[in-house]
Amino acid sequence: YEAAVETLRRDETYRTSSRRFLAASLAQLGRVDEARAEAELFLVGNPHFTTRHWATTEPFRDAATLEHFVDGFRKAGLPE
């Protein structure tokens, strides 16, 4: 997760849409305050985002990978 955080914080990748993944990565590292701050910034640009909708529309072959994202989103405080 540390490598993901480093990559997602670079100028060329730090965008509103990538903040949900940054929030999830930070949350999985136990950096919950930072994760929640990124989740709030993400929601400013994506106020209708829900974890449930995202999880049902993303094509993951591996359920465990999907669950890692969902778990991180929840820990970061993104809406269910």
N, CA, C and O of each residue as an XYZ file, in Angstrom:
320
protein
N       0.814     -1.203      0.000
C       0.000      0.000      0.000
C       0.854      1.263      0.000
O       0.444      2.303     -0.514
N       2.036      1.159      0.578
C       2.917      2.329      0.632
C       3.295      2.787     -0.781
O       3.324      3.985     -1.061
N       3.581      1.838     -1.660
C       3.924      2.191     -3.044
C       2.735      2.843     -3.750
O       2.911      3.772     -4.539
N       1.539      2.361     -3.468
C       0.341      2.960     -4.060
C       0.174      4.399     -3.590
O      -0.132      5.283     -4.391
N       0.372      4.637     -2.304
C       0.261      5.992     -1.760
C       1.274      6.906     -2.439
O       0.942      8.018     -2.850
N       2.494      6.435     -2.550
C       3.545      7.240     -3.181
C       3.179      7.580     -4.627
O       3.327      8.725     -5.055
N       2.708      6.598     -5.367
C       2.331      6.815     -6.764
C       1.141      7.756     -6.885
O       1.149      8.668     -7.712
N       0.122      7.540     -6.067
C      -1.101      8.333     -6.170
C      -0.938      9.766     -5.677
O      -1.788     10.612     -5.955
N       0.124     10.046     -4.962
C       0.372     11.417     -4.500
C       1.259     12.220     -5.457
O       1.508     13.403     -5.221
N       1.727     11.600     -6.509
C       2.525     12.324     -7.504
C       1.627     13.318     -8.242
O       0.431     13.084     -8.413
N       2.219     14.421     -8.670
C       1.457     15.452     -9.379
C       0.684     14.899    -10.570
O      -0.459     15.293    -10.802
N       1.290     13.997    -11.321
C       0.642     13.489    -12.533
C      -0.473     12.477    -12.256
O      -1.239     12.153    -13.163
N      -0.580     11.980    -11.045
C      -1.636     11.005    -10.727
C      -2.605     11.481     -9.652
O      -3.628     10.839     -9.410
N      -2.292     12.599     -9.006
C      -3.146     13.068     -7.905
C      -4.316     13.852     -8.482
O      -4.202     15.044     -8.767
N      -5.432     13.169     -8.648
C      -6.651     13.751     -9.206
C      -7.830     13.351     -8.333
O      -7.734     12.469     -7.479
N      -8.932     14.024     -8.572
C     -10.136     13.724     -7.797
C     -10.498     12.250     -7.884
O     -10.793     11.625     -6.865
N     -10.479     11.687     -9.084
C     -10.905     10.293     -9.243
C      -9.959      9.300     -8.573
O     -10.396      8.235     -8.135
N      -8.680      9.630     -8.487
C      -7.731      8.701     -7.863
C      -7.753      8.780     -6.340
O      -7.190      7.917     -5.667
N      -8.387      9.792     -5.803
C      -8.393      9.960     -4.346
C      -9.091      8.817     -3.622
O      -8.739      8.520     -2.481
N     -10.061      8.171     -4.244
C     -10.725      7.042     -3.572
C      -9.728      5.914     -3.346
O      -9.763      5.256     -2.307
N      -8.838      5.684     -4.312
C      -7.830      4.631     -4.170
C      -6.739      5.041     -3.188
O      -6.209      4.207     -2.454
N      -6.410      6.318     -3.182
C      -5.461      6.832     -2.196
C      -6.050      6.686     -0.800
O      -5.359      6.263      0.127
N      -7.324      7.034     -0.646
C      -7.989      6.903      0.653
C      -7.987      5.450      1.117
O      -7.699      5.170      2.281
N      -8.304      4.528      0.217
C      -8.329      3.104      0.570
C      -6.945      2.617      0.972
O      -6.805      1.871      1.941
N      -5.929      3.029      0.239
C      -4.560      2.607      0.548
C      -4.109      3.143      1.898
O      -3.524      2.414      2.699
N      -4.381      4.411      2.146
C      -4.029      5.002      3.440
C      -4.755      4.286      4.578
O      -4.165      4.009      5.623
N      -6.031      3.989      4.371
C      -6.812      3.299      5.406
C      -6.235      1.921      5.692
O      -6.155      1.511      6.850
N      -5.834      1.204      4.649
C      -5.266     -0.131      4.845
C      -3.929     -0.072      5.573
O      -3.517     -1.048      6.200
N      -3.254      1.069      5.491
C      -1.996      1.265      6.226
C      -2.238      1.737      7.659
O      -1.290      1.906      8.426
N      -3.510      1.952      8.023
C      -3.834      2.422      9.366
C      -3.749      3.932      9.514
O      -3.841      4.450     10.627
N      -3.576      4.636      8.419
C      -3.482      6.096      8.438
C      -4.873      6.677      8.185
O      -5.122      7.340      7.178
N      -5.766      6.405      9.130
C      -7.189      6.664      8.957
C      -7.503      8.150      8.835
O      -8.359      8.518      8.029
N      -6.854      9.009      9.592
C      -7.132     10.445      9.484
C      -6.822     10.957      8.079
O      -7.613     11.700      7.498
N      -5.686     10.565      7.541
C      -5.329     10.959      6.174
C      -6.311     10.358      5.171
O      -6.708     11.014      4.208
N      -6.696      9.114      5.406
C      -7.632      8.428      4.515
C      -8.973      9.146      4.485
O      -9.549      9.351      3.417
N      -9.462      9.524      5.642
C     -10.754     10.218      5.704
C     -10.688     11.584      5.030
O     -11.650     12.006      4.389
N      -9.569     12.273      5.168
C      -9.405     13.572      4.504
C      -9.449     13.401      2.983
O     -10.091     14.189      2.287
N      -8.776     12.386      2.475
C      -8.798     12.129      1.028
C     -10.192     11.698      0.572
O     -10.639     12.085     -0.508
N     -10.873     10.908      1.382
C     -12.233     10.485      1.044
C     -13.160     11.694      0.953
O     -13.991     11.772      0.048
N     -13.022     12.628      1.875
C     -13.847     13.841      1.837
C     -13.576     14.643      0.570
O     -14.511     15.132     -0.064
N     -12.307     14.784      0.195
C     -11.968     15.499     -1.037
C     -12.531     14.777     -2.261
O     -13.022     15.420     -3.190
N     -12.464     13.460     -2.265
C     -13.024     12.684     -3.366
C     -14.526     12.922     -3.479
O     -15.048     13.086     -4.582
N     -15.220     12.943     -2.348
C     -16.675     13.094     -2.360
C     -17.130     14.476     -2.807
O     -18.259     14.627     -3.272
N     -16.279     15.483     -2.676
C     -16.627     16.817     -3.181
C     -16.894     16.738     -4.683
O     -17.858     17.322     -5.178
N     -16.055     16.029     -5.392
C     -16.218     15.888     -6.834
C     -17.095     14.729     -7.262
O     -17.475     14.633     -8.429
N     -17.419     13.844     -6.326
C     -18.215     12.638     -6.616
C     -19.240     12.419     -5.509
O     -19.186     11.409     -4.808
N     -20.173     13.355     -5.344
C     -21.076     13.298     -4.192
C     -22.039     12.111     -4.180
O     -22.618     11.799     -3.139
N     -22.214     11.455     -5.309
C     -23.157     10.327     -5.372
C     -22.464      8.970     -5.305
O     -23.105      7.932     -5.474
N     -21.161      8.980     -5.058
C     -20.412      7.723     -4.987
C     -20.898      6.878     -3.821
O     -21.121      7.382     -2.720
N     -21.058      5.577     -4.079
C     -21.285      4.615     -2.998
C     -20.387      3.407     -3.250
O     -20.145      3.012     -4.390
N     -19.913      2.846     -2.173
C     -19.064      1.667     -2.261
C     -19.820      0.517     -2.909
O     -19.268     -0.204     -3.739
N     -21.068      0.348     -2.535
C     -21.874     -0.763     -3.061
C     -22.010     -0.674     -4.581
O     -21.806     -1.663     -5.285
N     -22.356      0.513     -5.083
C     -22.509      0.667     -6.533
C     -21.180      0.411     -7.242
O     -21.130     -0.295     -8.249
N     -20.117      0.987     -6.712
C     -18.799      0.788     -7.318
C     -18.462     -0.703     -7.374
O     -18.007     -1.201     -8.403
N     -18.687     -1.410     -6.271
C     -18.337     -2.832     -6.185
C     -19.136     -3.689     -7.165
O     -18.638     -4.706     -7.648
N     -20.360     -3.290     -7.458
C     -21.183     -4.084     -8.372
C     -20.940     -3.746     -9.835
O     -21.390     -4.475    -10.719
N     -20.236     -2.650    -10.103
C     -20.015     -2.260    -11.496
C     -18.575     -2.440    -11.960
O     -18.297     -2.312    -13.153
N     -17.667     -2.729    -11.058
C     -16.260     -2.917    -11.426
C     -15.990     -4.390    -11.734
O     -16.349     -5.269    -10.951
N     -15.360     -4.652    -12.875
C     -15.106     -6.045    -13.272
C     -13.832     -6.621    -12.637
O     -12.735     -6.464    -13.173
N     -13.990     -7.273    -11.517
C     -12.859     -7.935    -10.863
C     -12.981     -9.439    -11.068
O     -14.050    -10.016    -10.872
N     -11.904    -10.056    -11.455
C     -11.894    -11.516    -11.603
C     -11.704    -12.191    -10.258
O     -12.152    -13.317    -10.041
N     -11.041    -11.493     -9.372
C     -10.703    -12.053     -8.070
C     -11.499    -11.334     -6.982
O     -11.296    -10.143     -6.743
N     -12.389    -12.046     -6.335
C     -13.232    -11.455     -5.298
C     -12.413    -10.911     -4.131
O     -12.818     -9.933     -3.502
N     -11.279    -11.520     -3.834
C     -10.442    -11.054     -2.722
C      -9.868     -9.670     -3.009
O      -9.759     -8.846     -2.100
N      -9.504     -9.407     -4.253
C      -8.992     -8.084     -4.623
C     -10.088     -7.041     -4.483
O      -9.860     -5.964     -3.933
N     -11.260     -7.356     -4.973
C     -12.401     -6.452     -4.830
C     -12.659     -6.159     -3.359
O     -12.880     -5.007     -2.988
N     -12.633     -7.171     -2.531
C     -12.909     -6.998     -1.102
C     -11.856     -6.130     -0.425
O     -12.178     -5.404      0.516
N     -10.614     -6.187     -0.875
C      -9.574     -5.305     -0.328
C      -9.932     -3.842     -0.576
O      -9.810     -3.007      0.319
N     -10.377     -3.536     -1.803
C     -10.786     -2.169     -2.114
C     -11.990     -1.762     -1.273
O     -11.998     -0.685     -0.676
N     -13.000     -2.615     -1.225
C     -14.214     -2.314     -0.465
C     -13.877     -2.088      1.007
O     -14.376     -1.144      1.619
N     -13.046     -2.934      1.568
C     -12.631     -2.786      2.964
C     -11.913     -1.450      3.177
O     -12.171     -0.754      4.158
N     -11.026     -1.101      2.269
C     -10.320      0.175      2.368
C     -11.256      1.358      2.242
O     -11.124      2.333      2.982
N     -12.208      1.286      1.308
C     -13.193      2.364      1.156
C     -13.982      2.548      2.450
O     -14.201      3.674      2.898
N     -14.400      1.446      3.037
C     -15.174      1.525      4.290
C     -14.346      2.129      5.414
O     -14.818      3.010      6.133
N     -13.113      1.659      5.569
C     -12.235      2.189      6.618
C     -11.978      3.679      6.433
O     -11.811      4.411      7.408
N     -11.948      4.128      5.174
C     -11.702      5.538      4.873
C     -12.949      6.394      5.082
O     -12.880      7.622      5.057
N     -14.089      5.732      5.287
C     -15.315      6.477      5.537
C     -16.134      6.807      4.308
O     -17.033      7.646      4.369
N     -15.834      6.155      3.184
C     -16.655      6.390      2.001
C     -18.029      5.756      2.215
O     -18.137      4.728      2.884
N     -19.074      6.357      1.656
C     -20.434      5.861      1.898
C     -20.641      4.430      1.412
O     -20.083      4.004      0.400
N     -21.445      3.720      2.154
C     -21.780      2.347      1.803
C     -22.631      2.359      0.546
O     -23.033      1.301      0.062
